[in-house]
């Protein structure tokens, strides 16, 4: 008696005999994820099932997302062309398309169906940190096969390897792009060498060392190349003051599946994804904070002794502001001008480092009530905190006492006094409020909407009751940006200059 063989059995036999047929690859596929506790959502946020996924009921060109609590979502879109039925080649959208494979991408007959990997969310509460990025170095032997393009093996030394890998000196842009949206505020190490004040420069240098690189791609043109890829990178950390002594290192391994309709070089994609993987390392933030603090502490100069000025009594705010204005000076050199405030009757003036730093010209100071410009000398500076003390010629000057408390709160009314825009506008007074407190590049700031313009730098920030709480240092500028000024608080000034009263 002849046995009947059902359709499912026939399909199973065909799949066993001819496993390369697209329909067989799709039949029964169960795609896993890391972590395993994930769900698939369609564009309307409808639950399409839990991991593992078979993608049998997907709608072509609909945007899907794989999600899990505490992780960034992974977005997918599938091709509508029936001839491209084999997964993952039927993906036309996949971001970030991270996959973990059981084999090397260069292994023959590699199974391209890996586990989708979701990234842990990075805490939004982390304070941004500036880092300088050096050009990546590659330590792989030139004779190492690192790529397979349409079955053609390519060594690192091959002249055509740069068609898919690019050049090391061109890696900076994708590296920095990978850090976007994270707490790491990354810059090319050569991008701000002309800045004289280190407050605006990163304290920490990151050097990427590429130790392993593999990709296995198929396609007619670069834009069509699809396949698995892997990058192992050691990230080394240095102080900006010494790029020869490594302070620590972290190694990441990034594996992904490249999809078609893509004009980026495979290597550029990999290095960008590796940057994001570095930012997601749980221990990195605390490590960088410790390094940053240590670098800042090493910049503290020897102590400067300050004699407090006599207490200024006043009966009204107008009288208070008039008295305080007498202590505010205009500081000039050959490159421009700024403001300062006398904090010691002997003629010690507090200002910003960027106001006085110019080794080629003398520092000239306009003091209210004195007709001629006085020539000052530098007493103490800290470029990393952007603060400085200069000394006027011998005299008995009216001085403001720097407050030693941090009693300012958001919403408090404050006044700024300085010389905005033009030297003829000395001792100009503007009013605003404290908008908040921020930390940037390791230094704490008072954020305020009080009007701060070029020339205000180094001028005092004063409360309604006459307390001198800090000095203006910078303003955010740009189209549509208003009311974003920043002042260095008294406590930061005292620490940065090691002031003793």
NULUM-450242 format. One record per residue: residue in one letter; x, y, z of N, C-alpha, C in turn. Coordinates in steps of 0.001 Angstrom, whole numbers, plus 500000, padded with zeros to 6 digits. Atoms other than C-alpha are relative to their C-alpha. Example, Ala and Ser with C-alpha at 12.3 -4.5 7.8 and 13.67 -1.06 7.14 Angstrom:
BEGIN
a500890498810500000512300495500507800500900501200500000
s499180498810499940513670498940507140499230501090500730
//
This chain:
BEGIN
x500857498810500000500000500000500000500889501234500000
x499159498796500138501448503373498904499634501007501081
x500246498992498963501909505865501731499865501385499379
x500165498619500430500759509451501295501012500883500731
x499054499050499399503354512128501866499388501391499916
x500647498683500018501920515467502924500969501092499536
x499240498867500562503103518878501680501147500395500917
x498958499599499047505057519663504865501193499058499928
x498908500968500086507064516461504536500817500226498743
x499297499735501259507908517214500905500900501220500161
x499225498769499809509058520721501889501217499743500868
x498877500316499113511210519296504684501097499262499251
x499024500765500785512894516827502280500764500925499066
x499342499064500923513583519615499778500991500879500746
x499118499121499214515061521814502475501247499273500447
x498836500763499567517336519046503678500950499765498842
x499172500286501169518554518291500145500571501264499376
x499596498767500665518764521876498903499871501183500966
x500138498989498957519386524158501898500261501418499525
x499712498631500442520414527111499748498785500674499378
x501192499409500598516943527620498307499398501006500970
x500454498912499140515517530909499634498821499624500869
x501197500312499221512152529518500699500314499088501166
x499619500904498924513857526820502757500702500755501118
x499305499226498964516011529374504510499001500730500876
x500989499264499223512926531277505556499128499071500844
x500915500907499315510909528217506570500576499550501335
x499593500497498692511173527551510288501114500777500664
x498941499199499376513778530265510984499492500586501311
x500308499388498717513772531374514597501166500926500352
x498947499018499768515771534572515036500001500401501464
x499870499683498586517051535105518546500590501395500194
x499487498664499688518087538327520288500781499971501303
x499294499741498743520413539572523020499615501400500451
x500470501045499089518802540054525496498849499208499378
x501047500861500550516239537321524979498597500521500303
x501318499500499591513384539216526662499594501189499116
x500347498943500935512354541176523556498658499715499350
x501244500152500739509127541795521655500131500753498681
x500019499368501309508459542756518034498748500854499894
x501125499077500146506267545821517428499941500481498563
x500126499411501332504843547030514132499955501519500127
x499948498538499978504645550710513171498893500623500836
x501085499520499142501395551046515133500183499547501447
x499658500482498660503104549599518242499205498759500395
x500711501245499721501075546383517923501001498895500292
x499122501102499602502711543407519662499898498872498971
x499958501048501013503800540920516984500620498701500518
x499463501225499440505216538334519364501323500200500710
x498774499959499205508154537555521611501108499188499326
x498828500735500495511662536292520842499883498520500391
x499410499796501338512507534090518969498942500362498954
x500910499518501037510984535681515841500188499185498717
x499875500697501284510189533930512573499740500924498811
x500237499003501043509180537060510596499131499463498859
x500842500595501041506570535019508728498822500893499627
x501211499209500242503729537528509032500297501489499845
x499636498586500120505624540734508361499396500607498731
x500493499246501152504297543390505991501188500700499354
x498852499356500647506906544519503422499951501519500114
x499796498550499920508249548063503846499297500655501183
x500486499426498741506580548506507236501177500056500973
x498906499859499041508911549748509953499646499276501296
x500182500759498768509189547269512828501087500375501005
x498984499769498963511025547586516119500046498825500955
x499785501013498964512507545021518462500375500759501271
x499808499195498797512321546372522001500153499141501242
x499870500628498683513249545480525560500271501113501006
x499850498974498972513134547484528774501484500202500335
x498618499673499670516421549280529431500940499961498807
x499189500086501211517622548899525823499446500942498930
x500445499238501160517510551074522728499332499057499011
x500675500878500971515106549705520094500857499758498759
x499354500338501265516360548016516933498908500035498934
x501026499792501020514449549041513791500275499158498760
x499895500899501146513756546726510845498980500366498928
x500938499876501114512184546958507405500362498928498975
x499773501129500902511759544128504901499638500355498556
x500179499770501424511913544055501098498666499420499535
x501265500507500549508716543613499098500209499087498799
x499748500822501170510423541828496207500012498523500382
x500125501415499661509519538136496277501288499229499774
x498775500744500296512853537081494790501017500101501124
x499055499860498879514638538267497925499293499536501264
x500759500535498870512956535969500401500881499500501129
x499162500593498953515985534762502344500461501051501003
x499591499121498903516644536365505707501489499727500314
x500333498576499836518628538548506441500164500822498730
x499823499233501230519159539503502764498740500735499572
x501213499276500358515535540628502573499793501248500855
x500070498758499226516256543472504995500377501176499112
x499643498754500675516174546938503434500168501126501007
x499783499052498925516268548722506754500332499237501263
x499587500678498767518087547689509910500935500937500744
x499165499051499278519376550181512489499741499904501503
x498653500394500428521532549574514353500013498501499768
x500098501411500392522019546221512613501120499185500651
x498990500751499264524137544628515333499580498551500106
x500255501433499890524372540843515216501206499320500616
x498925500804499428526393538346517188499990498643499303
x499903501235500767527608535404515100500802498955500778
x499258501088499365528864532000516237501319499725499291
x498801500234500799531543532072513544500652501328499634
x499345498823500557534084534484512143499318500365498686
x500574499622501294532676536517509229500746499410498813
x499205500531501105535492535049507126499920498483499869
x500141501449500101534591531422507834499191499638498754
x500756500471501148533472529570504743498665499428500470
x501354500483499687529749528752504712499483500544501329
x500504499404498768529141531130507616498485500143499926
x501440499791499895525535531180508735499754501478500284
x500160498559499805524547534846508268498907500367500989
x501085499718499063521653534483510682500558499955501421
x499504499927498638523085535668513974498903500457500953
x500939499461499013521450536923517125500018501523499922
x500080498552499953520212540502516921500421500480501394
x499503499492498725521924542538519627499484501414500245
x500484498687499610520198545446521358501019500670500930
x499067499263499149522218548167523076499306500486501267
x500525499428498767521725549167526687499877501503499862
x500166498550500007520371552665527114501100500643500846
x499040499225499227522868555257528323499226500995500851
x500731499135499074521671557185531383500043501450499529
x500081498604500434520445560668530391500568500948501048
x499572499123498905521530562045533776501511500236500013
x498555499844499987525235561699533013500421501340499400
x499488498714500470527070565002532635500927499754498812
x499171500190501183528681565386529219501474500216500329
x498559499922499792532456564962529056500697500183498666
x499225499775501215534838566338526450501132498984499917
x498866500883500250537290563877524925500586500345498630
x499313499781501274539875564341522180500305498647499375
x499813501274500693540077561561519578501230500075499106
x498845500096500874543339560561517943499671499128498789
x500181500831501192543580559023514469500216498530500360
x499851501422499650543041555242514789501295499408499446
x498853500775500468545992552908514506499556498555499808
x500347501396500260545792549385513092501241499140500232
x498861500844499625548031546671514541499938498619499356
x500133501284500699546985543850512202501145499835499012
x498921500277500954549740542195510142499520500268498577
x500401499696501389549690543396506499499605498770499196
x500293501223500751549525539765505307498737499288500479
x501219500601499469546335539060507257498828500231499055
x501229499869500792543193538359505229498934500608500903
x501009499342499166540600540785506585498648500094499308
x501261499835500713537943540755503869499815498918498948
x500385500860501117536104538522501445498906500747499244
x500971499293500835534319540322498604499607499092498843
x500491500942501023532201538025496455500897498773499891
x499167501191499941534402535137497573501475500258499766
x498590499661500260537649536964496730500647500469501303
x499332499668498745539989537034499741500934501202499797
x499197498775500104541680540399500378500812500178501283
x499125499743498865544669541016502633500037501500500306
x499875498603499607545271544224504532500956500744499071
x498986499370500852548250544892502255499554500187498554
x500456499875501385546211544607499028499724501457499630
x500156498607500426546141547819497044498530500422499918
x501410499647500128542338547637496622499223499897501305
x500701500128498717541535547132500322499336501315500400
x500523498698499593540921550867500690498673500345499322
x501294499766500637537918550642498365498854499701500954
x501032500317499002535967549141501268500391500434501405
x499539499663498661538121550114504244500268501484500167
x499635498597499889539165553683503464501393500141500597
x498690499702499425542189555335505075499836500454501444
x500083499692498585542948555805508751499751501491500259
x500152498566499765543183559582508440498593500506499693
x501378499604500303539593559640507161498982499405500977
x500886500668499046538172557753510152499412500959501040
x500399499124498909537709560821512371498507500327499973
x501422499634500069534271561801511100499086498873500476
x500874501071499490532606558369511546500229499695501477
x499737500199498578534342558020514930499176500956500841
x500703498976499224532851561279516193498492499857499849
x501434500227500223529457560544514625499479498906500931
x500418501096499119529336557332516663499752500432501435
x500183499508498626529557559337519911498808500935500137
x501127499070499932526665561636519004498822499358500735
x501118500507499220523723561283521363500412499318501286
x499508500568498745525945559994524182500552501137500869
x499436498981499113527544561819527123501414500400499587
x498652499684500453530890561849525291499948501069498906
x499934498877500927531463565199523587501366499931499323
x498724500371500617534148564119521123500452501023498968
x499386499063500940536542566307519122501241499356499389
x498711500337500602539368565710516691501079500681500827
x498967499448499127542513566229518769500662501237499386
x499377498853500666543759568737516175499030501146499747
x501016499021500400540497570711515935500064501312500769
x499994498757499229541060573259518715501361500298500626
x498651499718499495544812573531519101500263501491500151
x499769498566499954544578577286518547499382500666501227
x500615499424498801542505577820521697501041500095501106
x498949499766499024544762579363524333499588499572501406
x500474500355498669542574578552527332499504498568500011
x500290501443500002542292574879528274498600499669500500
x501385500264499619538781575263529692499208499499498801
x500721500344501210537643574860526094500633498819499265
x499347501158500594539860571854525411499715498744500831
x500170501246499249539272568197526344501202499721500897
x498925500381499080541283566904529294500538498603499673
x499686501423500201541272563270528130500126499709498512
x499759500405501381542653561805524912499664498517499843
x500362501389500302541238558606523384500719499583498715
x499275500521501162543407556552521023499414498630499638
x500541501298500417541623553746519073501091499135499350
x499047500958500567543801550699518327499199498826499434
x500772501064500650542222548314515796500832498725499982
x499251501246499851543301544758516599499444498847499160
x500595501064500820540915542677514513498934500619499110
x500953499460500957538906543450511395499663498917498981
x500434501043500927536845541024509311498646500380499409
x501314499827500608534042541448506791499896499141498744
x500269500953501078532466539099504256498776500495499247
x501069499292500689530405540913501647499783499453498600
x500349500393501355528588540101498434499145501096499378
x500771498979500712527170542432495809500770500510498803
x499362499509501219527858544057492446500789501283500254
x499390498705499715528692547529493788500037500228501501
x499898499685498573529591549078497145498629500181500630
x501323499728499426526002550221497662499186498723500190
x500749501261499926524808546610497192500610499002500978
x499309500980499162527313544913499500499189499663501249
x500677500478498791525636542813502188500834498890500618
x499292501075499329527078540496504805500484500376501381
x499556499788498618528566540093508272501352500728500060
x498744499271499788531387542278509647500292500079501490
x499582500004498595533387542478512875501213500910500188
x498873499136499659535758544969514521500318499867501478
x499517500036498621537823544491517690500912501205500196
x499266498747499813539139547791519053500384500171501467
x499540499626498662541250548660522084500028501524500071
x500068498555499812540503552170523329500946500368501150
x499019499597498993543463553692525174499749501445500414
x500306498684499448543142556747527423501261500657500548
x498829499226499588545712559476528077499546501370500501
x500205498595499648545920562907529670500427500851498810
x499627499095501084546034565781527181501408500553500226
x498675499476499669549223566836529006501117498991499762
x498985501040500188550986563501528413499376498840499218
x500575501057500844550004561255525492500943498818499835
x499092501151500032552834558810526204499715499014501135
x500271500852498839551616557443529550498521499614500012
x501385500458500060548477555327529187499409499910501406
x500678499992498705545996555791532041499042498825500163
x500926501132499949543751552860531165499576499624498593
x500461500441501315542174550920528317498759499132500130
x501220500813500085538910549219527316499955499402498599
x500114500662501303538384546689524518498534499721499691
x501352500314500454535146546433522547500074499141498743
x500114500784501230534111543944519876498614500245499416
x501242499610500652531460545130517458499771499122498787
x500353500817501164529736542750515022498643500453499476
x501220499482500605527041543752512588499740499304498673
x500346500497501325525254542775509411499752501221499120
x500166498874500913525601545225506551498889499691499015
x501078500174500952522480545682504451500270500863498771
x499776499311501262522248546984500878499446501413499977
x500394498603500193521382550424499482500739500890500982
x499164499369498978524262551750501545501276500500499332
x498830499415500660526941554141500309501180500194500950
x498898499871499043529042554150503495501006498869499810
x498997501057499995532318552263503559499731499065501178
x500227500937498890531967549078505644500811500351501236
x499158499657498871534882550169507826499485501228500735
x500539498801499362533303553571508478498782499651500857
x501142500457499201530114551862509630500468499317501276
x499507500756498851532049549554511915500580500912501070
x499339499157499009534113552284513584498994500909500694
x501046499187499380531022554440514171499234499181501034
x500715500867499062529209551508515789500886499651501195
x499073500294498904532330550722517841500077501169500976
x500009498820499131532339554302519180498804499960500941
x501208500069499174528761553862520382500107498865501013
x499800501102499062529693550516521945500889500435501163
x499128499507498925532481552236523887499211500852500975
x500777499119499125530099554892525224499034499221500886
x500943500807499229527803552103526433500641499118501053
x499329500803498977530445550424528626499670500583501378
x500512499525498713529065550662532178501056500689500850
x498968499476499097532386551380533892500736501214499437
x499217498934500635533622554016531443499785501353500652
x500299498659499489531871557048532914500732500282501307
x499341499782498714533188556628536462501516500076499831
x498559499962500259536682555941535120500415501367499452
x499653498714500600536705559095532983499841501148500996
x500180498951498994535353561216535858501183500055500950
x498837500036499106538195560079538098501229500586499308
x498858499483500751540757560814535395499887501514499843
x500225498566500191539239564236534693500265500784501282
x499787499338498714539214565172538390501478500045500352
x498569500055499694542819564067538801500771501008499150
x499326499048500874543912566143535811499746501430500468
x500325498659499526542084569224537110500721500332501299
x499309499768498719543557568821540597501482500291499792
x498566499791500253547040568746539086500300501399499481
x499793498655500549546500572239537638499972501090501066
x500146498985498940545998573991541009501349500660500276
x498723499319499771548709576674541444500296500152501486
x499682499688498603550485577709544644499026501056500505
x501026499143499397548318579684547061500281501482499767
x499937498535500045547579583387546605499233500535501196
x500618499441498785546839585336549788499214501244499625
x500885498884500297543896587721549531499593500691501299
x500504499203498878543149590540551966498649500560499610
x501353499571500339539445591230552027499872501514500073
x500291498574499947538224594730551233498998500303501086
x500950499578498962536201596718553719498570499764499522
x501382500257500353532505595867553797499350501266499470
x500658498848500616530508598162551531498557500056500490
x501361499818499494527352599479553213499199500822498993
x500853499262500938524438600693551139498573499969500513
x501396499887499552520823601747551648499002499664498896
x500884500332501118519429600914548197500780499194498974
x499329500772501057520156598684545222500772500912499055
x499283499055500860521101601734543156501339500366500611
x498753499656499317523687602688545754500956498822500003
x499165501216499990524936599094545954500682499808498648
x499446500206501332525397598809542185501012501088499643
x499053498915500253527101602194542026501324499743500707
x498786500290499229529559601199544769500757498818499393
x499366501174500590530214597782543181500673500335498671
x499457499637501303530806599355539764501371500640500109
x498694499381499811533747601325541176501124498963500080
x498992501056499849535534597996541710500225499219498707
x499917500730501262535050596774538128500897500766499027
x499021499373500886537837597447535620499875499444498587
x499877500479501380538411597155531881501456499608499753
x498650500529500219541420595025530897500261499930498499
x499660499964501423543141595582527550501337499329499739
x498696500375500552545902593950525547499918500157498499
x499959499754501442546881593944521890498958499203499226
x500968500843500698544277591263521040498559500399500283
x501366499620499682541233592873522647499870500492501425
x500231499532498633539656593664525986498956499129500681
x500979500697499187537597592205528801499797500770501284
x500300499354498725536568592940532356500733499302501133
x499415500569498793537890592285535839499414500682501207
x500526499417498770537069593016539455501091499993501064
x498983499878498960539357594267542225499513499271501247
x500420500808498843539234591779545112500927500191501199
x499063499737498900542106593080547281500406501474499897
x499677498563500040542775596749548248501400500298499474
x498642499768500500546438596303547264500063500005498469
x500045499951501458545337595962543627499961498657499319
x500177501306500636544730592259543010498663499975499263
x501189499998500849542256591877540150499719498581499534
x500450501318500463540270588715539392499393500150498608
x500550499979501356539463587996535754500078498597499400
x499866501278500710539342585211533164501408499836499441
x498716500297500628542472583506531907500022500480498550
x500011499641501426541381584140528307500003501511499778
x499959498541500118541153587901529005501432500520500001
x498640499472499824544828588294529946501068499204499265
x498947500832500575546636585478528166500442500539498645
x499341499524501212548887587065525575501411500383500403
x498631499806499512552580586724526275500750501104499269
x499249499038500814553546589260523606499621501451500264
x500409498614499754551727592349524895499772500240501487
x500215499657498597551400594190528203498512500064500308
x501393499954499554548200594102530229499734501401500531
x500337498637499612546646597561530514498605500012500623
x501248500038499233543860598246533012499461501412500183
x500694498729499762541338601116533124499220499883501295
x500653499977498685540331601799536737499167501275500090
x500878498835499891537373604082537408500615501041500939
x499445498917499198538547607476538683501459500285499716
x498590499777500366542080607131537244500058500196498495
x500038499640501411542653608812533898500856499095499123
x499111500778500855545647606877532595499793498495500202
x500048501455499897545800603144531873501146499514500882
x498990500574499114547657601138534533500510498694499396
x499408501240500496550041598345533547500023498970501128
x500116501053498981549351595102535438500917498829499664
x499210501222500169551364591921535945499171498796500441
x500724501218499642550131588332536159500557499418501288
x499613500588498709550172586848539669499775498493499986
x500349501420499981548433583494539196498967499730498911
x500951500362501050546521581663536458499669498513500085
x500363501400500200544645578441535861499187499921498722
x500627500056501306543854577852532215498838499018499961
x501050501023500017541713574748532925498716500483500652
x501178499404499368539348576807535120499676501364499378
x500139498695500657539741579951532954499917501146501006
x499950498933498996540623582177535927501438500496500140
x498670499408499840543515584525536658499940501141501009
x499819498846499119544779587085539164501105500859499400
x498963499065500423546658590184537984500167501071501075
x499671499028498942548312592922540088500184501387499391
x499850498602500388547896596668539652501190500617500735
x498929499321499266550656599117540646499570500325501430
x500270499745498575550930599929544362498959501096500150
x501045499019499744547878601759545622499013499468501012
x501054500397499071544846601645547876498679500063499235
x501138500065500902541925600489545743498751499535500734
x501263500513499471538261599951546496499810498586499469
x500070501414500375537681596180546454498693499364500446
x501171500809499626534778593718546532500495498703500619
x499650501278499369534975590728548853499286498857499283
x500565501178500665534446587422547025499253499158501027
x500797500797499072531650585472548687500533498572500064
x499499501361499829532662582082550097498877498988500193
x501103500960499873529188580538550202499417499711498628
x500661500412501241527216578727547505498485500085500185
x501408499880499626523841580076548554499087500355498831
x500843499679501153522644580951545042499044498859499690
x500984500989500411519505579183543912499372500420498679
x500674499707501258517657578925540628498851500971500248
x501035498987499857515419581965540225500465501254500713
x499475498819499317517571584356542291500320501094498979
x499680498855500856517925587841540784501482500332500140
x498565499690499998521486588724539795500284501139499022
x499537498928500869523380591580538167501392499666499488
x498655500116500558526380591499535848500517501403499703
x499373498705500263528793594413535596501249499743499160
x498832500199500844531385594732532858500063501001498870
x499765499108501137532492596286529577499601499276498717
x500443500760501171530353594782526787500273500724498682
x499903499593501404531228595186523107500973501135499714
x499156498841500293533083598511523344500593500537501297
x499307499523498806535621599996525763499325501222500620
x500686498825499459533480603122526138498792499616500858
x501175500464499245530747600968527777500380499367501335
x499542500571498736532716600190530948499015500192501134
x500876500002498829530826599409534168498507499960499637
x501409500188500360527592598574532301499378498947500915
x500711500902499094525022596862534531498822499368499262
x501159500707500551522551594195533333499395499112501084
x500741500736498975519922592284535300499392498728499421
x500611501252500426518669588714535097499763499098501195
x500188500975498927518082585557537086500971498832499820
x499245501254500086519962582373537873499091498971499344
x500821500962500747518681579825535329500274498560500413
x499650501360499592520458576790536772501489499888500244
x498579500278499749523806575176537465500423498848499095
x499533500996500954525803573181534926501469499670500267
x498590500385499957529061571265534832500430499665498587
x499497500216501356531084571325531633501513499903500044
x498559500251500037534548569930531044500597499974501404
x499526500156498634534845569229534777499850501221500869
x500108498738499266534127572831535826498525500368500184
x501381499638499691530915573995537534499735501447499582
x500390498670500460529058577012536114498637500391500544
x501325499433499749526171579283537032499429500375498636
x500670499607501242523761579518534101499056501153500304
x500832498826499760522016582874533808499512500597498691
x500492499299501188519906584876531381500413501465500015
x499500498631499970521641588100532406500804500253498729
x499350499701501274522998589858529301501513499977500149
x498538500120500019526620588800528683500445500089498550
x499493499823501359528472589998525599501514500011500007
x498544499912500106532027590111524295500489501209500789
x499486498937499144533984592183526807499514499886501435
x500499500233498637531870591117529811500849498986500764
x499235501066499354534237588199530493500879500558501108
x499210499581498855535842588552533919499290500958500924
x500772499096499151533209590949535267499200499247501043
x500649500690498882531382590172538541498519499722499778
x501423500322499898528002588508539061499607500269501445
x500319499508498665526293590138542056498535499728500319
x501372500242499569523172589260544039499324501312500396
x500764498813499599520428591680545100500528500620501288
x499498499467498726522000591989548553501494500294499954
x498628499534500138525443592812547164501079498956500167
x498975501039499892527213589443547357500630499747498625
x499237500257501225529919588867544730500146498487499868
x500157501459500049529133585278543598500791499314498888
x499253500636501074531285584729540520500348500999498919
x499661499138501134532569586090537201499456499417498707
x500499500415501313531119585994533692501152499403499202
x498916500621500779533048583722531352499640499709498556
x500336500293501394531088582780528218498501500060499790
x501396499933500398527836583010526323499791499083498809
x500345500817501154526196580512524003499457500906498904
x500426499157501103525740582122520583499506499151498850
x500533500694501163523933581191517412498620500509499679
x501310499550500435520763581792515474498917499471500928
x501098500396499122517769581781517810500397499745501436
x499544500248498625519914581471520974500038501322500760
x500009498814499148519222584055523674499983499570501459
x500086500223498555519721584220527423500728498780500500
x499213501144499540522377581492527740501408500479500324
x498694499546499534525235583004529721500493499114501124
x499421500867498983527629581204532041501054500755500801
x499074499355499072529564582392535067500700498947500846
x499253500899499121532257580708537147499697500379501440
x500368499660498626531041580524540774501215500206500899
x498918499652499077533106581778543707500742498769500495
x499348501196499456533774578290545077500964499396498991
x499125500520501045535246577193541733501234500891499822
x498887499045500106537391580361541575501013499763501117
x499132500211498842538736579766545062500826498724499836
x499285501264500207539640576178544204501000500120498862
x499156499954501186541053576891540752501238500857500170
x498861499110499785543359579677541985500675499778501365
x499446500293498664544009578231545470500113501280500827
x500024498728499273542966581502547121499890499750501497
x500032500043498544543601581950550840499702501395500510
x500433498682499501541929584772552785500545500232501403
//
